[in-house]
């Protein structure tokens, strides 16, 4: 137990320089963008005199180190100011939009895991067959096809041409659904508004498939390679030599050990998807964090860009921390390194 706690504390301490480095890069990048915060906030009223007054009012004419320390202090309090487009607090907008991104990530990973692990396992067990070759080619195509292109194809085919599934939004705007957590599917289940929950699920299908394609391809390849490695291990050959049932060898020795690297891949891919599916959400007008970032970038809404990017970076780092901890708990060899 002591080794586990020491491992967790060491990983937590490693987050501090990572987050500080991210804050420095974000601060420098936003200050380097054309126009600057004053131009974005003032818009057409951005005369030289107005920009000078704005910079003086918000301390943008002070040395960069002073500006950064002030920014860091507000970031610790999760105070990122207000959006230049909506006039609302950035943190409030993030908390309202993040549930949509989380729902989309969950459904995308369910699709990727549910198809990827069985397909990767079957490809490894039938190594050299047509199924193996097809899975390898399919995984290469899944990584190579741009997400926005696949999203447009899915929307055009299943929403516009066939009309089987909705092509935009998180829920039908005509539906008077009760909001509790802002997780639309969960809200429908909690309030027993089954039609609202089902409608939210239907709106998730196409964007989840588009977003989950790359994780699916990666999971297939990692699962296939991991199973092939494990099958050739001595303990698997020993188990077969002892006459153990095939199902027992498969369950206790092959699948259990092969899923260790796969679990790490799943965690890392989940963190990436939670960091904002900008292209997918923009194509489907999904209304999550990714589409908000897309709009803020073109509107030069520096407050939203600054707050959303930093909070998403924190989410990604925390997910990676959980992956490290879970892998350390599953594999004791990691904790002693």
ZIQUI-V766231 format. One record per pair of residues at least 12 apart in sequence whose ideal C-beta (glycine too) atoms are under 6 Angstrom apart, sorted by the first residue. I is the first residue (numbers start at 1). J is the second residue. Records with the same first field share a line. If there is no record, write none. Layout:
# ZIQUI-V766231
I = J + J
This chain:
# ZIQUI-V766231
3 = 335
7 = 328 + 335
8 = 325
11 = 321 + 324
15 = 317
18 = 317
22 = 313
26 = 309 + 310
27 = 68 + 71
30 = 302 + 306
35 = 300
37 = 302
38 = 51 + 54 + 55
40 = 84 + 300 + 302
41 = 84
78 = 91
80 = 303 + 306 + 307
81 = 303
83 = 301 + 303 + 304
84 = 301
85 = 299 + 301
90 = 303 + 304 + 307
94 = 308 + 311
96 = 182
97 = 288 + 289 + 292
98 = 289
99 = 182 + 183
100 = 170 + 287 + 288
101 = 288 + 289
103 = 183
104 = 207
105 = 273 + 274
107 = 204 + 208
108 = 208 + 211 + 212 + 273
109 = 270
111 = 208 + 212
112 = 212 + 215 + 216 + 219
115 = 216
116 = 216 + 219 + 220
117 = 223
119 = 135 + 220
120 = 220 + 223 + 224
121 = 223 + 227
123 = 135 + 224
124 = 224 + 227 + 228
135 = 220
139 = 217 + 220 + 221
142 = 213 + 216 + 217
143 = 214 + 217
147 = 279 + 280
148 = 279 + 283
150 = 210 + 213
151 = 210 + 280 + 283
154 = 206 + 210
155 = 167
165 = 202 + 205 + 206
166 = 202 + 203
168 = 284 + 285
169 = 285
170 = 184 + 203 + 287
171 = 184 + 199 + 200 + 203
172 = 199
175 = 196 + 199
177 = 193 + 196
178 = 191
184 = 200
185 = 197 + 200 + 201
207 = 280 + 284 + 286
210 = 280
211 = 277 + 280
215 = 269
222 = 261 + 262 + 265
223 = 262
226 = 258 + 261
227 = 258
230 = 254 + 257 + 258
236 = 253
239 = 253
260 = 330 + 331
264 = 323 + 327
267 = 323
271 = 316 + 319 + 320
274 = 315
275 = 312 + 316
276 = 289 + 290 + 293 + 312
277 = 290
278 = 290 + 293 + 294
282 = 294
293 = 308
